[in-house]
Amino acid sequence: MDNVTIKNSVLMPSLNEGWQLVRDAEQVSIDNQKLNERFEINAVTATIIDLCDGQRSVEAIIHTLEAQFPESKHAIEQDVEGVLNDLHESNVLAFSPLKPAEVF
């Protein structure tokens, strides 16, 4: 699957059907029980996935994280783009375009 161009993107990411974020005492993962697949992820990836609700654009996700973590502002855009591309390549994440009225 090709990388999606998401730089300054107005695409809205969301988990594909069947995938869910799972937190337990020892680890965080994204699971798809139907496909019997599981990926262990780190806290940064989990934070990004939490914002992938199909309602926020990639740009909005980046701005939200920059506001929450101003000390990491310089790395956030690159981290978000990398995580989203990796999840898209693994068929965990899909992108929907914003409707014209939603573009800001």
N, C-alpha and C positions, 0 to 999 in steps of 0.2 A: 504494500500500500504506500502510495507517495505521501511525502510530507505535505501538510496543508500550509499555505502561506498565511501565517497568523500575525505577523508584525503589524501593529496598529490596526488590528482586525476588529471588524464589527460582527464576527461570527460568534454564535452562542454555543458553547460546549455543554454537553450533558452525557452522562453515562448511557451506554447502549443498554437495551433491554436485557434484563437478567443480571446485570452487574450491580453490586452493592458494596459500600464501604463498611468494613467490619472492624470493630475495635474490641479487643479483649485485654485481659490483664497484662499479657506479655508482648503483644504485637498488634500491628495494624495491617490490614490487607484489603484487597479488592477481590471479591469472590463472584463466581458465576456457578451456582450449583447445577444448573441445567447442563452446562458444558463441562462440569467437573474441573474448572480452572480456578486457580488462586495465585495471586501475586502479592508477596509481602512488600510493603511500601514504608517509606520513612515519614516522619511527622510533616515535613515540608510538602511532600506529595499529597498527604491526607488533607492538609489545609487547603491546597489548591483544589482538590476534588470536591471538598465541601462547598466550594463556590460555583462548581459546574452544575448549575441547576436548570440550564436551558432558558433561563430568564436574563442572565447577565452576559454581556459581551466579553470577549477576551480582554479588551481595553478596560472595561469596568472591573474585571477581576484584578488586573494589574493595579489599578488605582486603589481598590479596596485594600490590597495587601501593602501597598506603599504607605497608606494611611495607618495601617495597623503596625507596621514594622519600618518606621522611617530610618532606622539605623542600617537597614539592609536595602534601602531604595535602589542603590546602584546595581544590585544583582537580581532584583525581583523580575524584571521583564524577561531576562534571559532564562531564569529558572522556570517561569510560567510557560514560556514558549517551548522549552525543552521537555517539560513534563507533559504538556498537552500533545506535542508531536509524538512522544513515546507511547502515550496511551492510545492515540489515534492509530498508530502503526500496529498496535496489539489488538485492535478492534474492540477496545474497551470503551472508547469515547467517540462520539459523533459531533459534528458541527452543523448548526442550522444558521441560515442567514437571518439577520435582523430585518424586520419589516421596515420599509422606508421611514415611517413615522417614528420609529424607535432609534434611528441613527442619531448620535449626538456628536 
